[in-house]
Amino acid sequence: MARNEKIEQLALDAAQKYVTELWDKYQEATVNKRKKLCDYYKQYRGLSNRSNYQGFADVVVNETLEATEAIVAQIFNTIYAESKHLRVVGREETDQGKEEVIEGVMYYLLEKMGEKKKILRNIRQMVSYGTTRPKLSWKYKKQTMRFMKDGQMVSEDIVTANHPELIFIDLLDIAVDNTPDMEDRKWVVWRKRMRKEDIDLEVRGLRYSEKQASKINYKSDQMSEKLYTYKQKNNSSGINYDFLEEGQVHVLEFWGLAPRWLVDETVDLHSPEAEEWVPSTIEVCGGIVLRMVEEPYDHK
């Protein structure tokens, strides 16, 4: 049974506030840390902090870049020195055929994800900043294809992507629960940049609410840049452009525990179950909640 409009709006407002506050509090608490990341980036690029040279040449001997790339090359070679860097070994003698099939599928999926190029950039981030953040999800995409069939032009939805997707997230684009024990961490928020066509694609795939997506104003500065985000980072390194290009918006993607009543329309708000914390995913664009569901993966 669907909620009435008043309760639905209450849930949307609570979800938006919950995710946005987690993100904002993390930004406030990590200003110095994120400033250091920008300083490390400038050091890697060999960009001096000095100004007003008054005609003198800006001579830089970038030992940091040289050392970083030397370490990156060694780590990458360690992983990929052998022709097979992953092996599947069965437990029983009868598993030999299954080993070959599973191993073949693994290499196929890694190739589809563009594994080597992504791992190389990941290693570079790890060496430069001391850590890196991967996101592993599932990429499923349908496209409407038009083709001739029996002399007539027909349209049909074709699955064009159905495989794991590996993404390495810039450290300035992620907020995490800083509880010391990883097992006790309850949430992570990832900031992504999306265009209208990206939002529309998610609406057609029934991931985003069409009603909510229609409220987005792509011409407004609805999510102002915080300190030391991509804009400041790139400007400080000599790349003079705004990372939020025209028509782009910020979307905060939350994964973690949230009150059940936010994501479960069937629960009675006055029941004890309503206040249970359940694995959920919520996506927010400014003050607009685009997606609010219990976590779709079986393993939660």
N, C-alpha and C positions, 0 to 999 in steps of 0.2 A: 504494500500500500504506500503510495507516494505521499510525501509530506505536504502540508499546506504551505502556501507561499511565505507566510510569516516565519515559520520554523526553518524553512529552507534558507531564507535570507539570514537568519540568526546563525545558522551553521556556516554559511559562506563567510560572514563577517568574522566569526571566531577563528576559522581556519586561516583566513588572510592575516589576521593579527598574530596568530601563533607562529606562522612561518616567517613573516616579516620581522617580528621581534627577535627570533632566533638569529636571523641573518644580521640585523643591525647591531645587536649586542656583541656578536662575534667580531664585527668590523671595528667597533669601538675598543674592544679588548685587545686587538692585534694590530693597532696602528703602527707601533714601533717595529713589530715583526715584519709587517708588509713593506715598511720603508726600507728595511734591510734587504729584502728581496730585490727591490728596485736598485739599491746600491750595488748588490752583487751583479745584477744584469748590466749596469753601466761599467763595472769593472771588467766583466767578460767581454763587452764590446769595445773596451779601451777608450771610453769617453771620459774626458777630464772634467773635474768639478770646477776648474778655474774658468774665469771669463775676462773679457777686456784685455786681449793680448797686445793691443797697441802695435800691431804690425809684426809681432814675433810669430814664428811658425809654431803650430801645436804638434810637437813631436811626441808620439806615444810608442813605446816598446811594449806591446801587449803580451806580457809573459803569462797572464792569466788565461787568455784565449789559447795560447800554445799548450800550456799545461793541461787545460781542460780537454782539449781535443785529443791530446795524447792518451789521456786516461780513458776517454770515451772509446777510442779505437781499440785499446787493449781489452776493455770489458766486452765490446761487441764481438771481437775476434774470439774471445774465450767462449762465448755462447755459440757462435756459428762456425767455429773452426771445423767441426765434423760435418759431413754431409747430412747426417741425421742428428739433430740436437734434441729430439724427443723420441723416446722409445716406449712402446707398449709391450708389457710382458705378462702373459697369462699365468694363472696359478696351476692349471691342470694341463696335461699333455694334449688334451682335446681342444685346447684354446688357441692353437696355433693359427687356424684360419681366421678366428675372430680377432686375434692380435693384428693381423695384416689389414683387415677391413677397418678396424677402429683407428689404427695408425694412419691409414690413407685418408679417412674422413677428417682426422685432426689436422693433417697438413693442408688439406683442401680448404678447411674453414679458416686456418691461419692465413692462407694466401688471400682468401676473399676479404679478410679484415685488413689487409695491407700490413701484416705483422712486422716485417723487418724495418720498414720506414718508420713505423710508430715506435718500435722498441728503441731505435737509434735516437729519436728525439727524446724519448723517455730517459734514456741513460744520460743524455746531455743535461736534462733538467735535474736529474738526481745529483750529478757531479757539481753542477753550478749552485744548487740550493740545498743540497743535503738530503732531500727526499723528493718523492713524486707521488701523484695520486691517480690511480687508474679507475675507470668505470667500465664494468663489463655488463652489458645488457643484451637484449635480443633485437635485431633489426628485422622488421617485417614491413614490407611495402607492397601495395597493390597499385597498378596503373591501368587506366582504361585505354585499351589498344583498339585501333580501327584497322580492319583488313578485309580483303575480298573473300567471300565464301559463297560458292555456288552462283557466281555472277553478281552477287550483291554485297554492298558495303555494310559490314556489321561491326558492332562494338562489343567488347568483352573485357571483363576485369581479369588481368593477368598478374600473378604473383611475380614480382621482379626482384625481391630480396627476402630471404628467409634464413638468416644465419646469425651467429653471435657477432656482437659489435664491440670492439675494444676502443676506448677513448681515454686519452691521458689529459687530465684537467689541469689548467694553469693554477698554480697555488694561490693566485689572487682571485680565483673564481670559485673557491670552495670554502665552506664553513663546516666544522665538525664539532661534535660533542667532545669537550676536552677532559672528560672524566679519565683519571689515570689508567684504570683497568679497561682495556679494549672491549672485554666481554660485557662491560656495564654501559658502554656507549649506546645512546638511544636514538641518535639522529645524524643525518648529514644533509646539507643543502648545497646544490650545485647551481651556479648562475650561468645561463646560456643566452646567447643573442639570437633572436629569431625575426624573420621578416613576415609580412602578411601572408605570403604564399606558404611559408612553413606552418604558420598557425592554421591556415585553411586546409592544408594537407592533413593535419592532426584532427581537424573537425570532420573531414570526410572519412577518416579512419575510425571515427567514433571514440577517439581518446579525449578530445576536448569538447566541452559544451558549446554548441553553436550559439546558444542564447548569450552565454558569458563572453565568448570570443567577439561577438558583434559589438560589445561595449568598448573595445580597445580603441584608443585614439592614437594612431600611428604618427601624428604630427606634433604631439605634445612631448615635452621633456618630463615624462611621468616618473621616470626613475633616475634622478640626478646621480652623477658619478660620486662615489665616496672617495676619500683620500687614498692615493696610491693604487688606483685601479689601472686598467689598460691605458686610459687616456694619459694619465700622469706618467706612467711607466714609459710609454712610447715617446712622449714629448721630451722626457728627461734624457732619452737615449738618442735624440736627434731625429726621430720619426714624427713629423709634425702633422698628425691627423687624429681625428676623433675616432675611437674604435667603434662607437655606436654610430653606424652610418645612417644616412637618411632612410626612414622607413623601418628601421630596426627597433626592437623593444627588448628589454631584459625580462627573462622569465626565471623565477626561482623554483627549482625542482627539489622538493623535500621527500626524503625517504626516512622512515623511522616510526617511532611510536606516537600515536595520537589518540585522543578519546574516541571510543567507538561511535558515539552519537554523531560525530562529525562526518563519518564516512559510511555508516550503515543506516540507510533510510528506513529499514524495517524495525529497528530497535525502539522500544518504548522509552521516551525521554525520562520517565519517572521510575524506571526499573534500575536495579543495581548494575545490570549489564551495560547501561548507557555510559557509565563512568569508567569502564574497563579501558586499558590502553592496549591498542592493537597495532600490528605492523601496517603502515599506510603509506600512500604516496599522494602528495598534494602539489599542484603547480599553480603559481601565482604570478600574475603580470601586473605590477603596480598594486592597485587595490582590487583587482579582479581575479577570482579563483577560476582557473580554466579546467582543472581536474581535481577530483577529491574522491578517492576510492580506497578500499582495503588493498594492501599490496597484492598484485596479481600473481607473483611467483609462488609456487607450491611450498618452497622451502622457507618462505617468509624472511 
